[in-house]
């Protein structure tokens, strides 16, 4: 499959990959037709999707099955009046219908907008209004339905509501009842151009209102490198990425790149995460490849690994936030598997990563993915030397890199703020070592300036995370009359440590950080909390901690 889209399909070194990664770009590329239907033609009986849930129910779909199901869904959407350029919001959790909906919307040139099931009435109105949403396809669960219904009167653009069940209220189309009546699908004469909008994601809103990130049809191709190389997948792989379908990580790990490789996408539709549940699925279904954010690995390494047979597991990756070296080392000691880190944003595919031919350095994001021209810039716009901290940027030449977003939808000003003078500014800080590895420092807004020092929150968090008492932590700056700012740690303790929270443990943690990193970085203030404030995608909202501190 990938030989259709890459001039060279395998690589052995950083130099080889950098020199020889070249895409073959067809006109009017469409992932559903050019990849999925092509697999259905060539290997119709190859297992493509394996879905299960908390109750032990299973659904298995071959590439042929998926073609038939997505054709049917595409026809069904057409009968409802959904077509090219129409905005369709998907609130489907990990339901099987998310995959058929995504592929079907691509087949008719409609714009998919995946969204989390945790959205409130306000969130839904905001999205409906900003994106001029025409249709919503959702799970028929009480909370989701109630929020959508409450938003209806303030969402004039929405004409079509579809529920996949179990509940189908009045005014909603019944997916499972109606889809079987759809006529035979006829492919539209012109579905899309490469530059048309295929997909939109709202960002997690760590520092303000969510932005609408618009991606074109080549975005799917941009993830070829994610699945085939970073995840190191083949037709023999069974891959599990832990991610809700409402967030960009779902298309990183549960859709495009994995099916370029011809791998089996494994889906575990669970209500509440526990490390034990995930490990049991890996054991039962002989998962070969696993990807999850560092938070998941933090919980996994606290389990008793002697209780599980994880012998099928060959390759593990992580992204979504920076990986603490302590987590890497513990996971390696337990499994013998070296975690391969990757970095990207809702606006990109993987821009930095540790590929199979790269030896990981614990805590490093890896090296630039050569489909992007990556650099680190100082505030004055000049390039950083090795060891200097600056902002990660993408240099954009005459041709937009495959995988980089088109724009912030309907917001030229915001687009220009981030992308101007041939450079896309990520807003993330890092430094590069002498071997070319990149090391994450934090968001520009999160960097702490104290007594003339610039302190990245991640390096202090990494030091704290090596103490056995600490399950999670967030580092922020607190205004100080003498130092300008001082470092504060907001800490979640392990169960066995909660009754020890007090001055003695604060002193112990402070001394621990002084020992693990430069002494000036230690947190002068430590606050113990039961949980950290997070976005609905699970990212820590340091801005909320800062706001609370400023109000004190």
Backbone torsions as a table, in degrees:
resi	resn	phi	psi	omega
1	UNK	NA	-51.3	-171.7
2	UNK	-67.7	-19.5	178.2
3	UNK	-64.5	-17.4	176.4
4	UNK	-74.6	-21.6	-171.7
5	UNK	-120.0	-7.9	178.1
6	UNK	-129.3	137.9	176.8
7	UNK	-70.4	-33.0	174.6
8	UNK	-127.8	135.1	-169.6
9	UNK	-109.8	-6.5	175.8
10	UNK	-141.3	151.3	-174.8
11	UNK	-138.4	153.4	-175.1
12	UNK	-121.3	-10.6	-176.1
13	UNK	-156.5	169.2	177.0
14	UNK	-60.3	-44.1	-178.0
15	UNK	-64.5	-43.9	179.2
16	UNK	-60.2	-46.7	-178.7
17	UNK	-64.5	-45.0	-178.8
18	UNK	-64.5	-39.9	-175.5
19	UNK	-78.2	-33.4	-165.4
20	UNK	-118.6	7.8	174.6
21	UNK	-79.2	106.2	179.3
22	UNK	-136.4	125.5	-179.5
23	UNK	-84.6	146.8	169.0
24	UNK	-103.4	114.4	-171.4
25	UNK	-106.8	110.4	176.6
26	UNK	-73.2	159.0	170.1
27	UNK	-70.2	141.1	174.0
28	UNK	54.2	46.4	179.6
29	UNK	-62.4	135.6	177.5
30	UNK	-140.0	116.2	-174.4
31	UNK	-56.2	-41.0	-176.8
32	UNK	-62.9	-42.5	-179.2
33	UNK	-82.3	-46.8	-169.4
34	UNK	-80.6	-20.4	178.4
35	UNK	-114.1	-59.9	-173.1
36	UNK	-66.3	-48.3	179.3
37	UNK	-69.4	-28.7	175.9
38	UNK	-66.4	-41.8	174.6
39	UNK	-61.0	-41.8	-179.3
40	UNK	-62.2	-32.3	178.3
41	UNK	-74.7	-42.6	-173.0
42	UNK	-87.6	-37.9	-179.4
43	UNK	-136.2	68.4	-173.0
44	UNK	-59.5	-32.2	-174.9
45	UNK	-94.3	4.6	179.2
46	UNK	-72.9	128.4	178.2
47	UNK	-63.7	130.5	-177.5
48	UNK	-114.3	-38.7	-173.8
49	UNK	-136.2	127.4	176.1
50	UNK	-123.0	112.2	-174.3
51	UNK	-115.3	136.3	173.4
52	UNK	-145.6	169.0	-178.2
53	UNK	-138.9	-175.7	-178.5
54	UNK	-57.2	-32.2	-176.9
55	UNK	-82.7	-3.1	179.7
56	UNK	85.3	7.4	175.3
57	UNK	-67.8	150.7	-179.4
58	UNK	-132.1	145.0	167.4
59	UNK	-134.6	129.2	177.3
60	UNK	-118.7	131.9	-179.0
61	UNK	-129.8	128.8	172.0
62	UNK	-82.8	172.0	176.4
63	UNK	-62.0	-35.1	176.7
64	UNK	-64.0	-44.5	177.9
65	UNK	-57.4	-46.7	-177.3
66	UNK	-64.1	-37.9	176.8
67	UNK	-60.4	-48.0	-178.5
68	UNK	-63.5	-42.9	-178.4
69	UNK	-69.1	-37.9	-179.0
70	UNK	-76.2	-33.2	172.2
71	UNK	-60.0	-44.8	-179.5
72	UNK	-64.0	-43.9	179.3
73	UNK	-65.4	-40.0	179.0
74	UNK	-61.3	-43.9	178.2
75	UNK	-63.4	-42.6	178.9
76	UNK	-59.1	-45.7	178.9
77	UNK	-61.7	-39.5	178.6
78	UNK	-61.3	-41.1	-179.6
79	UNK	-63.9	-24.3	178.9
80	UNK	-87.1	-4.9	178.9
81	UNK	94.3	16.8	177.2
82	UNK	-92.1	130.3	-178.1
83	UNK	-149.9	-160.0	-174.5
84	UNK	-53.9	128.2	174.9
85	UNK	81.2	-6.6	179.1
86	UNK	-72.9	138.7	-178.9
87	UNK	-87.9	123.8	-177.2
88	UNK	-127.0	118.1	179.7
89	UNK	-92.2	133.2	-177.9
90	UNK	-112.4	115.1	175.3
91	UNK	-117.8	80.4	-166.7
92	UNK	-123.6	7.2	-178.3
93	UNK	50.2	-131.6	177.6
94	UNK	-107.4	26.3	178.1
95	UNK	-64.5	146.9	-178.7
96	UNK	-53.3	-34.9	-176.1
97	UNK	-64.2	-17.1	177.1
98	UNK	-61.9	-43.1	-178.3
99	UNK	-67.9	-43.8	179.3
100	UNK	-67.1	-36.4	178.5
101	UNK	-65.0	-48.3	-178.8
102	UNK	-56.5	-51.2	-176.6
103	UNK	-67.0	-36.9	179.6
104	UNK	-67.4	-40.2	178.4
105	UNK	-63.9	-38.5	175.2
106	UNK	-60.3	-37.4	-176.2
107	UNK	-67.1	-23.4	-179.5
108	UNK	-110.3	4.3	176.6
109	UNK	76.6	16.2	175.7
110	UNK	-81.7	163.5	-176.8
111	UNK	-100.6	119.8	178.9
112	UNK	-86.7	134.7	176.5
113	UNK	-126.7	86.9	177.7
114	UNK	-64.5	142.6	-178.5
115	UNK	-145.2	152.1	-178.2
116	UNK	-77.9	151.6	179.8
117	UNK	-74.5	-5.9	-178.9
118	UNK	-89.2	2.9	-179.3
119	UNK	-62.4	141.6	174.9
120	UNK	-92.3	173.8	175.0
121	UNK	-51.0	-47.3	-179.5
122	UNK	-59.4	-45.6	-179.7
123	UNK	-60.1	-42.5	-176.4
124	UNK	-68.1	-43.5	177.8
125	UNK	-59.7	-45.4	180.0
126	UNK	-56.7	-46.9	-178.1
127	UNK	-70.5	-43.8	178.5
128	UNK	-58.1	-42.1	-176.3
129	UNK	-72.4	-49.6	-176.2
130	UNK	-63.8	-38.1	-175.5
131	UNK	-98.7	-0.7	-175.5
132	UNK	49.3	56.1	-177.5
133	UNK	-64.9	133.5	179.8
134	UNK	-97.4	-35.2	-176.4
135	UNK	-139.3	148.2	174.1
136	UNK	-124.6	128.0	173.3
137	UNK	-111.9	124.0	-170.3
138	UNK	-141.2	164.4	170.9
139	UNK	-73.6	145.2	179.6
140	UNK	-87.7	58.0	179.4
141	UNK	-110.2	149.5	-169.2
142	UNK	-54.2	-49.7	-175.7
143	UNK	-63.2	-49.1	-177.3
144	UNK	-61.5	-47.0	-178.8
145	UNK	-61.6	-42.1	-177.4
146	UNK	-65.0	-40.2	180.0
147	UNK	-67.2	-40.3	178.4
148	UNK	-64.7	-44.5	-179.1
149	UNK	-63.1	-40.9	179.4
150	UNK	-67.0	-24.8	-178.9
151	UNK	-85.9	-12.4	-171.4
152	UNK	-56.5	-46.5	-174.1
153	UNK	-65.2	-20.7	179.9
154	UNK	-109.5	19.5	-180.0
155	UNK	-128.3	68.4	-172.8
156	UNK	-64.5	-22.8	-177.2
157	UNK	-73.7	-23.6	-173.8
158	UNK	-78.4	119.3	-178.4
159	UNK	-106.5	-23.4	-170.1
160	UNK	-131.0	128.7	175.7
161	UNK	-122.6	126.9	-178.3
162	UNK	-125.8	129.2	175.9
163	UNK	-111.3	136.6	175.9
164	UNK	-92.4	5.9	177.8
165	UNK	90.6	174.0	7.9
166	UNK	-73.2	-28.8	-178.3
167	UNK	-91.8	137.7	176.5
168	UNK	-129.8	94.6	-177.0
169	UNK	-70.0	166.5	173.7
170	UNK	-58.2	138.6	-178.9
171	UNK	92.1	-7.3	177.8
172	UNK	-107.1	140.7	170.8
173	UNK	-74.0	145.3	-179.9
174	UNK	-97.6	100.7	-176.0
175	UNK	-48.3	-57.2	-171.4
176	UNK	-70.7	-26.2	178.0
177	UNK	-78.8	-37.2	-171.2
178	UNK	-92.7	-29.5	-171.3
179	UNK	-63.9	-30.2	-177.8
180	UNK	-68.4	-18.9	179.7
181	UNK	-89.0	-1.8	-177.8
182	UNK	-65.9	138.7	178.5
183	UNK	-70.6	171.1	177.1
184	UNK	-58.3	134.6	-176.0
185	UNK	-73.4	133.8	173.7
186	UNK	-118.1	120.7	-178.9
187	UNK	-62.3	129.9	176.4
188	UNK	-58.4	150.1	-176.9
189	UNK	-59.4	-45.1	176.0
190	UNK	-129.8	110.9	-176.0
191	UNK	-85.7	-48.8	-174.6
192	UNK	-162.5	159.2	163.8
193	UNK	-102.6	163.8	-178.9
194	UNK	-60.6	-30.3	-175.5
195	UNK	-88.4	-5.9	178.6
196	UNK	-65.8	154.6	177.0
197	UNK	-77.5	126.4	-179.5
198	UNK	-104.0	-34.3	-166.7
199	UNK	-150.6	142.1	173.0
200	UNK	-132.9	137.5	174.3
201	UNK	-122.8	139.4	168.7
202	UNK	-86.8	133.3	179.0
203	UNK	-68.6	167.5	-173.8
204	UNK	-75.5	-11.3	174.9
205	UNK	69.1	47.2	179.4
206	UNK	-68.9	-23.6	-176.2
207	UNK	-133.8	15.6	179.3
208	UNK	170.0	-165.0	178.4
209	UNK	-64.3	142.8	179.4
210	UNK	-58.9	141.2	177.2
211	UNK	-95.8	150.0	178.1
212	UNK	-95.2	109.1	-177.7
213	UNK	-94.9	116.6	-178.3
214	UNK	-99.3	127.9	178.7
215	UNK	-115.6	144.6	177.3
216	UNK	-89.6	-178.0	-174.7
217	UNK	-69.5	-18.7	177.9
218	UNK	-80.1	-9.5	176.5
219	UNK	-57.0	-41.3	179.0
220	UNK	-59.4	-42.3	178.2
221	UNK	-64.6	-33.6	178.2
222	UNK	-57.7	-24.6	-179.8
223	UNK	-87.4	0.5	174.7
224	UNK	-54.9	-44.5	-178.5
225	UNK	-68.1	-30.4	178.5
226	UNK	-60.9	-51.6	-174.8
227	UNK	-80.8	-45.3	-173.0
228	UNK	-75.0	-40.8	-174.7
229	UNK	-103.1	-55.4	-177.9
230	UNK	-63.7	-48.5	175.7
231	UNK	-77.2	-13.1	176.1
232	UNK	59.1	46.2	-172.9
233	UNK	-95.4	155.2	174.3
234	UNK	-141.0	-175.7	178.8
235	UNK	-65.2	-19.0	-179.4
236	UNK	-88.8	-3.7	-173.7
237	UNK	-83.1	146.7	167.5
238	UNK	-119.8	112.4	-168.7
239	UNK	-112.5	133.6	174.7
240	UNK	-120.9	119.4	167.9
241	UNK	-109.0	129.2	177.0
242	UNK	-86.8	105.4	-179.7
243	UNK	-164.0	141.0	172.9
244	UNK	-76.0	143.7	-176.0
245	UNK	-69.4	-8.4	178.3
246	UNK	-77.2	-6.9	-175.4
247	UNK	-121.6	155.9	-174.8
248	UNK	-55.5	-29.6	-178.8
249	UNK	-59.4	-22.1	179.2
250	UNK	-64.6	-42.5	179.6
251	UNK	-79.4	-16.1	170.6
252	UNK	-68.6	-39.2	-167.8
253	UNK	-124.0	-4.0	-173.5
254	UNK	-131.0	15.7	-174.0
255	UNK	-152.6	-86.9	-163.6
256	UNK	-66.9	-64.7	-173.6
257	UNK	-61.1	-35.8	-177.7
258	UNK	-66.2	-39.0	-179.0
259	UNK	-83.8	-20.5	165.8
260	UNK	-58.4	-40.3	-178.9
261	UNK	-76.3	-15.0	-176.1
262	UNK	78.2	17.2	-178.8
263	UNK	-76.5	166.3	171.0
264	UNK	-85.7	124.2	173.0
265	UNK	-86.2	117.0	178.9
266	UNK	-97.1	130.8	-179.4
267	UNK	-122.5	124.7	173.3
268	UNK	-110.9	107.1	-176.9
269	UNK	-88.4	91.2	-176.8
270	UNK	-116.3	150.5	-179.7
271	UNK	-81.5	-49.4	-176.4
272	UNK	-125.4	126.8	-178.7
273	UNK	-70.9	133.1	160.1
274	UNK	-137.1	148.1	179.6
275	UNK	-61.1	-37.7	-179.3
276	UNK	-60.0	-45.1	179.7
277	UNK	-57.4	-47.0	-178.0
278	UNK	-63.1	-46.6	-178.3
279	UNK	-63.6	-34.9	177.9
280	UNK	-66.2	-36.2	177.8
281	UNK	-68.4	-41.9	177.4
282	UNK	-58.1	-43.4	179.9
283	UNK	-65.8	-50.1	-173.1
284	UNK	-66.3	-42.9	-172.8
285	UNK	-101.5	8.2	176.0
286	UNK	55.0	49.1	178.0
287	UNK	-60.4	134.3	-179.1
288	UNK	-101.5	-24.3	-173.8
289	UNK	-138.9	135.3	-172.7
290	UNK	-137.1	137.9	176.0
291	UNK	-137.5	134.0	-179.9
292	UNK	-157.5	159.0	175.2
293	UNK	-69.6	158.8	-178.8
294	UNK	-53.4	-33.5	179.0
295	UNK	-54.8	-43.2	180.0
296	UNK	-63.0	-44.9	178.4
297	UNK	-62.5	-34.2	178.1
298	UNK	-59.8	-37.9	178.3
299	UNK	-77.4	-37.4	-178.4
300	UNK	-61.2	-44.1	-174.6
301	UNK	-70.6	-8.3	175.6
302	UNK	-87.6	-5.2	178.2
303	UNK	-83.3	161.8	176.3
304	UNK	-85.5	101.1	-173.6
305	UNK	-66.8	-16.5	178.4
306	UNK	-68.1	-14.0	-178.8
307	UNK	-87.1	-1.9	-174.5
308	UNK	-129.8	146.9	171.2
309	UNK	-101.5	102.7	-177.5
310	UNK	-108.7	25.4	-173.2
311	UNK	-65.8	-21.1	178.9
312	UNK	-72.9	-22.3	-172.4
313	UNK	-73.8	121.5	-176.0
314	UNK	-115.1	-27.4	-169.6
315	UNK	-148.1	130.6	-177.1
316	UNK	-133.9	140.0	-178.1
317	UNK	-132.9	164.7	179.8
318	UNK	-149.8	146.6	178.5
319	UNK	-163.1	176.0	178.2
320	UNK	107.6	-32.0	173.7
321	UNK	-160.2	169.6	-178.3
322	UNK	-71.1	145.3	-178.6
323	UNK	-93.5	125.2	175.3
324	UNK	-74.5	131.8	-179.2
325	UNK	-53.8	-32.2	-179.2
326	UNK	-62.2	-36.6	178.9
327	UNK	-69.3	-43.8	177.5
328	UNK	-55.1	-51.1	-175.1
329	UNK	-63.3	-43.0	-179.6
330	UNK	-65.3	-43.5	179.8
331	UNK	-64.2	-40.5	177.7
332	UNK	-63.2	-42.2	179.3
333	UNK	-62.7	-34.9	-177.1
334	UNK	-81.5	-32.7	-171.0
335	UNK	-119.4	-20.7	-172.4
336	UNK	77.3	7.0	-179.1
337	UNK	-103.4	130.8	177.9
338	UNK	-89.9	117.4	180.0
339	UNK	-64.0	133.5	178.0
340	UNK	-106.5	116.5	-174.7
341	UNK	-87.4	152.5	175.1
342	UNK	-140.0	155.6	-179.1
343	UNK	-136.4	136.6	173.1
344	UNK	-169.4	-175.5	-178.9
345	UNK	-133.2	172.7	172.1
346	UNK	-56.1	-31.1	-177.4
347	UNK	-78.0	-10.4	-173.5
348	UNK	-135.9	174.9	159.6
349	UNK	-93.1	-159.0	-177.4
350	UNK	-70.2	118.2	-178.6
351	UNK	-96.5	-30.7	176.3
352	UNK	-132.0	144.8	178.9
353	UNK	-171.3	165.9	175.9
354	UNK	-102.4	101.8	-178.0
355	UNK	-80.2	166.9	-176.6
356	UNK	-55.9	-30.2	-177.5
357	UNK	-89.2	4.4	179.8
358	UNK	-108.1	127.8	175.3
359	UNK	-74.4	122.0	-177.1
360	UNK	-69.7	145.2	167.3
361	UNK	-107.5	119.0	-175.8
362	UNK	-52.8	123.2	180.0
363	UNK	96.9	-13.3	178.9
364	UNK	-89.0	146.4	177.0
365	UNK	-77.3	-9.5	-178.0
366	UNK	100.0	-150.6	-175.7
367	UNK	-119.2	163.3	-178.6
368	UNK	-59.4	138.3	169.5
369	UNK	-78.6	117.7	-169.0
370	UNK	-66.9	-2.4	171.0
371	UNK	-72.8	-8.9	173.7
372	UNK	-121.3	142.1	174.2
373	UNK	-93.2	96.7	-172.0
374	UNK	-95.8	142.0	174.5
375	UNK	-146.5	170.5	173.5
376	UNK	-122.3	125.7	-175.6
377	UNK	-117.0	145.9	171.2
378	UNK	-75.4	167.4	178.2
379	UNK	-56.0	-27.5	179.9
380	UNK	-83.7	1.0	176.7
381	UNK	90.9	0.8	178.2
382	UNK	-90.5	150.5	-177.4
383	UNK	-66.0	144.9	176.1
384	UNK	-80.3	146.2	169.7
385	UNK	-79.4	166.4	174.3
386	UNK	-55.3	134.3	179.2
387	UNK	91.7	-16.6	179.0
388	UNK	-86.9	138.9	179.3
389	UNK	-86.1	139.7	177.7
390	UNK	-164.3	-171.1	-177.4
391	UNK	-90.5	134.2	173.5
392	UNK	-71.1	126.7	178.8
393	UNK	-131.0	160.5	172.5
394	UNK	-113.9	121.5	175.1
395	UNK	-82.1	122.3	-176.4
396	UNK	-109.1	116.6	179.7
397	UNK	-86.1	-143.9	-179.3
398	UNK	-68.4	-31.6	-179.6
399	UNK	-110.1	125.4	178.0
400	UNK	-62.6	131.7	178.5
401	UNK	-57.6	143.0	177.6
402	UNK	-65.7	119.9	-178.7
403	UNK	111.6	-21.5	177.5
404	UNK	-75.9	142.7	-176.3
405	UNK	-64.0	162.0	178.1
406	UNK	-78.2	-48.7	-171.7
407	UNK	-175.5	166.3	162.4
408	UNK	-82.7	114.3	-170.4
409	UNK	-55.2	127.7	177.0
410	UNK	58.7	29.8	178.8
411	UNK	-145.4	80.1	-178.1
412	UNK	-63.7	-37.3	-178.0
413	UNK	-63.6	-46.2	-179.9
414	UNK	-66.3	-39.3	177.2
415	UNK	-60.1	-44.6	-178.6
416	UNK	-66.8	-34.5	177.9
417	UNK	-59.9	-39.4	-176.3
418	UNK	-89.1	-26.5	-170.6
419	UNK	-135.7	99.7	-179.2
420	UNK	-151.9	156.6	179.3
421	UNK	55.2	36.7	177.2
422	UNK	73.8	17.2	-178.2
423	UNK	-134.0	130.9	170.7
424	UNK	-96.9	123.5	-179.0
425	UNK	-94.0	118.9	-177.3
426	UNK	-76.8	-25.9	-174.7
427	UNK	81.3	3.4	179.2
428	UNK	-105.8	142.0	-179.2
429	UNK	-100.0	145.0	177.1
430	UNK	-159.4	172.5	168.6
431	UNK	-135.9	159.0	-177.2
432	UNK	-115.7	135.4	178.8
433	UNK	-89.3	179.6	-174.4
434	UNK	-68.7	-15.7	178.3
435	UNK	-93.8	0.1	178.8
436	UNK	91.7	6.5	176.7
437	UNK	-82.5	143.7	179.5
438	UNK	-103.0	142.2	-176.6
439	UNK	-125.7	123.8	-175.3
440	UNK	-73.1	139.6	177.7
441	UNK	-113.6	-28.8	-178.1
442	UNK	132.5	175.5	174.2
443	UNK	-68.2	147.5	179.3
444	UNK	-53.1	-40.9	-178.7
445	UNK	-66.3	-20.1	-175.5
446	UNK	-93.3	-12.0	-177.7
447	UNK	-65.0	135.6	-175.5
448	UNK	-102.8	127.4	177.0
449	UNK	-104.6	109.6	-174.7
450	UNK	-131.8	120.1	177.5
451	UNK	51.9	38.1	179.0
452	UNK	87.2	-8.7	177.4
453	UNK	-92.5	147.2	170.1
454	UNK	-105.1	117.8	-174.3
455	UNK	-115.1	119.7	176.1
456	UNK	-81.2	134.6	-177.1
457	UNK	-59.7	-32.7	-172.9
458	UNK	-65.1	-37.8	-177.6
459	UNK	-65.9	-33.9	177.5
460	UNK	-74.6	-40.6	176.9
461	UNK	-59.7	-41.3	179.2
462	UNK	-61.7	-41.0	178.6
463	UNK	-65.0	-44.6	179.7
464	UNK	-63.7	-37.9	-175.9
465	UNK	-66.2	-15.0	177.8
466	UNK	-80.3	-7.9	176.1
467	UNK	-85.2	133.0	-174.3
468	UNK	-62.4	-18.6	-178.6
469	UNK	-75.4	-22.3	-167.9
470	UNK	-95.1	121.2	174.5
471	UNK	-92.5	-45.3	178.6
472	UNK	-145.6	153.9	175.3
473	UNK	-156.4	159.1	175.6
474	UNK	-135.6	132.6	179.6
475	UNK	-104.9	129.6	177.5
476	UNK	-137.0	168.8	176.3
477	UNK	-102.8	139.9	177.4
478	UNK	-116.9	130.8	179.9
479	UNK	-55.2	140.0	-179.4
480	UNK	-141.6	134.3	-175.1
481	UNK	-63.1	-34.5	-175.4
482	UNK	-89.1	-49.4	-172.5
483	UNK	-94.3	-3.6	-174.2
484	UNK	85.9	-57.5	173.6
485	UNK	-146.4	151.1	170.7
486	UNK	-122.8	157.6	-177.2
487	UNK	-81.4	132.1	176.1
488	UNK	-121.2	138.9	175.2
489	UNK	-113.3	126.0	172.2
490	UNK	-104.1	118.2	-164.5
491	UNK	-122.3	134.9	169.0
492	UNK	-102.3	123.1	-177.4
493	UNK	-91.8	153.7	170.8
494	UNK	-65.9	156.9	-175.5
495	UNK	-52.9	-44.0	-175.3
496	UNK	-72.0	-7.4	-177.9
497	UNK	-108.2	-10.1	-171.6
498	UNK	-59.9	-35.7	-179.3
499	UNK	-77.3	-5.1	178.3
500	UNK	-98.2	1.7	-179.7
501	UNK	-61.0	120.6	-179.9
502	UNK	171.4	-169.5	-173.6
503	UNK	-61.1	-38.1	-177.6
504	UNK	-64.7	-42.7	179.2
505	UNK	-70.3	-36.1	175.5
506	UNK	-57.9	-47.2	179.7
507	UNK	-61.6	-41.9	-179.2
508	UNK	-63.0	-42.5	179.7
509	UNK	-68.4	-38.9	177.9
510	UNK	-62.1	-45.9	179.5
511	UNK	-65.0	-36.1	178.4
512	UNK	-60.9	-45.3	179.7
513	UNK	-65.0	-41.6	178.3
514	UNK	-58.5	-33.6	-179.5
515	UNK	-77.5	-33.6	-174.4
516	UNK	-85.7	-24.6	-177.8
517	UNK	-146.3	-176.5	-178.6
518	UNK	-58.2	131.9	-173.4
519	UNK	-55.5	-32.8	-177.3
520	UNK	-65.8	-12.7	-177.3
521	UNK	-88.1	-5.6	-171.7
522	UNK	-66.3	149.2	-179.3
523	UNK	-75.8	117.1	177.9
524	UNK	-75.4	-20.9	177.3
525	UNK	-122.9	132.1	174.9
526	UNK	-129.2	128.1	177.6
527	UNK	-121.4	130.9	177.8
528	UNK	-94.2	131.3	-179.9
529	UNK	-134.4	162.0	177.9
530	UNK	-78.3	-31.7	177.1
531	UNK	-155.5	157.0	179.1
532	UNK	-92.8	146.1	175.4
533	UNK	-68.3	132.3	-177.1
534	UNK	-135.0	157.6	171.0
535	UNK	-72.1	170.3	178.8
536	UNK	-69.8	-8.6	173.6
537	UNK	-93.4	-0.7	176.5
538	UNK	94.2	4.0	178.4
539	UNK	-84.6	142.1	-178.1
540	UNK	-67.1	130.9	177.5
541	UNK	-95.5	83.6	178.4
542	UNK	-63.0	-30.6	179.5
543	UNK	-59.2	-35.8	179.7
544	UNK	-69.0	-40.0	176.5
545	UNK	-61.8	-44.9	179.8
546	UNK	-61.6	-41.8	-179.9
547	UNK	-61.9	-43.2	179.2
548	UNK	-63.7	-41.4	179.3
549	UNK	-65.2	-37.3	-179.9
550	UNK	-69.2	-22.8	179.5
551	UNK	-83.6	-13.6	-177.2
552	UNK	-74.1	NA	NA
